[in-house]
């Protein structure tokens, strides 16, 4: 098994932290080989960035993601730049507050809207990670929850967990609706 995951968005959205936390969460679970890479422009905030995670049950000989099995778009620029480099059956998750797309295959979550409703715009990445957790195989809620708790100081861990939890349940409802429609 090899799972190629690509995150894309802008600096300051937490794209890279999301990828790092995903890699660590998979590392806490079963015996996987994991690599995580990232690239970003010279801007501190607002410039394009991407992060990639490769998860495999065999040693990883090539760490780059050519075509993604999973693609997470935080904004329109990231979506437009990388949407054509996904596999035919890829899982595609978009922040529907900032990404416009017509495809019925995409999973949508209004991540920016949810974060702003919480009064915490900095938790967009935890919203995206919560939704992603529901969509990925062998990635379990408590494992990611533990990673969030270990990654943030107590003063902000709670709000990050709240965002993660809201998104996880939002996506659970979306998945259930899809299953109902296809039955």
C-alpha positions in Angstrom: 0.0 0.0 0.0 1.2 3.5 -0.9 -0.9 6.5 -0.2 0.2 9.8 -1.8 -1.4 12.9 -0.1 -1.0 16.5 -1.2 -2.1 19.6 0.7 -2.2 22.9 -1.2 -3.0 26.5 -0.1 -1.4 29.7 1.1 1.2 30.4 3.7 -0.5 31.1 7.0 -3.4 28.7 6.5 -1.7 25.9 8.4 -1.2 23.7 5.3 2.2 22.5 6.4 1.2 21.9 10.0 -1.7 19.8 8.8 0.6 17.6 6.7 3.1 17.2 9.6 0.3 16.2 12.0 -1.2 13.8 9.5 2.3 12.2 9.1 2.7 11.9 12.8 -0.7 10.5 13.4 -0.2 7.7 10.8 3.2 7.1 12.5 1.5 6.6 15.9 -0.7 3.9 14.4 0.4 0.8 12.5 3.9 0.1 11.2 4.1 2.5 8.2 7.0 4.2 6.5 6.2 7.9 6.2 7.8 10.9 4.5 6.6 14.5 4.6 7.9 17.2 2.3 6.9 20.8 1.8 7.5 23.8 -0.4 6.5 27.4 -0.1 7.3 30.8 -1.6 9.4 33.5 -0.1 6.4 35.3 1.4 5.8 34.7 5.1 2.0 34.7 4.6 -0.2 34.5 1.6 2.2 32.9 -0.8 1.5 29.5 -2.4 2.6 26.5 -0.5 2.1 22.7 -0.7 2.9 19.8 1.6 3.0 16.2 0.7 2.8 13.0 2.8 3.7 9.6 1.5 2.4 6.7 3.7 3.6 3.2 2.8 3.8 -0.3 4.2 7.2 -0.7 2.4 10.3 1.5 2.4 9.8 4.7 0.5 12.3 5.1 -2.3 10.8 8.2 -3.8 9.4 10.9 -1.5 7.7 13.1 -4.0 4.0 12.9 -4.9 3.6 12.8 -8.7 -0.1 12.0 -8.7 -2.1 12.2 -5.5 -4.4 9.6 -4.1 -5.7 12.3 -1.7 -5.8 16.0 -2.4 -6.7 18.7 0.1 -7.2 22.2 -1.3 -7.3 25.1 1.2 -7.8 27.8 -1.4 -8.6 28.3 -5.1 -5.0 29.0 -6.2 -3.9 25.7 -4.6 -6.8 23.8 -6.2 -6.2 25.3 -9.6 -2.5 24.5 -9.5 -2.7 20.9 -8.4 -6.2 19.6 -9.3 -5.0 18.0 -12.5 -2.3 16.0 -10.7 -4.6 13.6 -8.9 -5.5 10.0 -9.7 -8.8 9.2 -11.3 -10.2 7.8 -8.1 -8.6 10.3 -5.7 -10.2 11.6 -2.6 -10.5 15.3 -3.1 -11.4 17.6 -0.1 -11.9 21.3 -0.7 -12.4 24.3 1.6 -15.7 25.3 0.0 -15.6 28.8 1.5 -12.6 29.6 -0.8 -12.7 26.9 -3.6 -15.3 26.9 -6.3 -15.6 23.6 -8.2 -18.5 21.9 -10.0 -17.4 18.3 -9.5 -19.7 16.0 -7.6 -16.7 13.8 -6.7 -15.3 16.4 -4.3 -15.9 16.4 -0.6 -16.7 20.0 0.5 -16.4 21.6 3.9 -16.8 25.3 4.6 -13.6 25.3 6.7 -13.0 29.1 6.7 -16.7 29.7 7.5 -16.6 27.2 10.4 -13.4 28.7 11.8 -14.8 32.2 11.6 -18.1 31.2 13.2 -16.0 29.9 16.1 -14.3 33.3 16.2 -10.9 31.5 15.6 -9.9 31.9 12.0 -6.5 30.3 12.7 -8.2 26.8 13.1 -9.0 26.3 9.4 -6.3 23.7 9.3 -7.8 21.7 12.1 -11.2 21.9 10.4 -9.6 20.4 7.2 -7.7 17.8 9.3 -11.0 16.7 11.0 -12.8 16.3 7.7 -9.8 14.4 6.3 -9.7 12.0 9.2 -13.2 10.9 8.4 -12.2 10.2 4.8 -8.9 8.4 5.1 -8.4 4.6 5.7 -6.7 3.5 8.9 -6.6 7.0 10.4 -8.5 7.1 13.6 -10.1 9.9 15.5 -8.3 9.3 18.9 -4.9 9.1 17.2 -5.3 12.5 15.6 -6.8 13.8 18.7 -3.7 12.7 20.7 -1.5 14.4 18.1 -3.4 17.7 18.5 -3.1 17.5 22.2 0.7 16.9 22.0 1.2 19.6 19.4 -0.5 22.6 21.0 -0.2 24.2 24.4 -3.1 23.7 26.7 -4.3 27.3 26.1 -5.2 26.6 22.5 -5.5 22.8 22.4 -9.2 23.0 23.3 -10.2 25.3 20.5 -8.2 23.2 18.0 -9.9 20.0 19.2 -13.3 21.7 18.9 -12.6 22.6 15.3 -11.3 19.1 14.6 -14.4 17.5 16.2 -16.9 19.8 14.4 -15.3 19.0 11.0 -15.1 15.3 11.7 -18.8 15.1 12.4 -19.7 17.5 9.5 -17.9 15.1 7.2 -19.5 12.0 8.8 -22.9 13.5 7.8 -21.7 14.2 4.3 -20.4 10.7 3.9 -23.6 9.2 5.2 -25.6 11.3 2.7 -23.5 10.1 -0.2 -24.0 6.5 0.9 -27.8 7.0 1.2 -27.9 8.6 -2.3 -25.9 5.7 -3.9 -28.0 3.0 -2.2 
